[in-house]
Amino acid sequence: MHEQLHLTTTWIGILSLIIFVVGYYFIAAEDKYHINKAKPALLAGTSIFMLIGLYFSLNGMDGHILESAVEHLIVEIAGIFFFLLVAMTYIEAMIDRKVFSALRYNLVSKGYTYKKLFWITGLLAFFISPVADNLTTALILSTVLLTIDKENKAFLVPGAVNLVVAANAGGAWSPFGDITTLMVWIDGKGSFTEFLFLFPAAITGWFVTAWLLSRVVPEGMPPFHADEEKIEIEEGGKVIIGLFAVTIAMAVLSHQVMHLPAMWGMMFGLALLKMYVYKLNRNPGPTHLNAFSWIAKIENDTLLFFFGILAAVGGLHFLGYLEYFTELYESAGATVVNIGVGFLSAIVDNVPVMSAVLKADPNMGADAQSQWMLVTMTAGIGGSMISFGSAAGVGVMGKMHGIYTFSSHIKLAWTVLVGYIVSITIWYVQFEMLHIGAHHM
């Protein structure tokens, strides 16, 4: 990596920070200005680097430093971008093949109440997320929520908050449940089994939040008419579910065994999907599918939002802002800062925050292992406090446009905070008092 530059006090440093803050204000106030969050994010992320490039050429600085930093950043962003592109394409394919409508039919026709459906979707999110990653899980289940009842906000808003919290908590105790846990694991800060010890803290924190949320979920049942036609999964749907499972497995294998980025396995899975569609269309029969039409339907604004936000944080890192982070660990102590990271990852997406912690590589003290587990958990779970603090939240905001928003989430955010405090308490008792979980280095 390049030598860290210290440009925070120059005009470029100050201007970049102002652009970042203004951009973030417009992202947060999406409802107020009716501007899609991808637009300010993209503008902030791209303009910061354009200005850095200008500063470099005006001052005759070595452009290679900037070039290599941006190349690093592009690889990081592309990994996430393509991973999500494939996951979202599969979800559109499954929507098209009536997979979620059939799931909804099965849930609703059983006569489950809103409250029961709230708990079922939350539990599914918590246990699917460690395998399929938190964003994919949240996207799949928010689609299910919308097919259950797309009108009833009193059910959809707490349901969406519950999904985001459950997906993030479920993702925190598995090395590939979240992009942040993946980063910690790749960096060798914890072994595969050490992450599993976060399970008690993750599930209890989510359960407390869900219990508090369930009290505002309305009574009664979603609309279901006895004469409603039974919905079956259409031709090819079941195979596509199987291919999606294979694709996730390929992503994990690429990353674990083959030393390839996880997105490589995902793109391989996309190729399998396309070949399967080709095979289906060759068969004589009424089914004619178009895989490109699924790609056309995905939430491109979510992808561009990620591009913009990761670019913006990458710019601040390049200018030297994350150095202040390392100094914090020295002065305040690891536990305090790691708990603070959770609050920070609610405001700034948890991926760049985690990447900042790993890049700074601060001294975590004598019990470094359990501190790394703490920061893994807080970055994952803390992101749930604000709607755009995590990939799952951003994905659900895209899916439930105008229903699950920054302001509708904030009204219920106190329930997430209570769960967060519970999770940290359990971590403290388990790791620090009972010494169950992490080896002391």
Helices and strands as residue ranges (DSSP letters): H 11-28, H 30-33, H 38-58, H 63-96, H 99-108, H 114-132, H 134-148, H 153-172, H 179-186, H 192-196, H 199-214, H 237-256, H 262-282, H 291-297, H 300-319, H 323-332, H 334-347, H 350-360, H 368-382, G 383-385, H 391-399, H 406-410, H 413-427, I 428-433
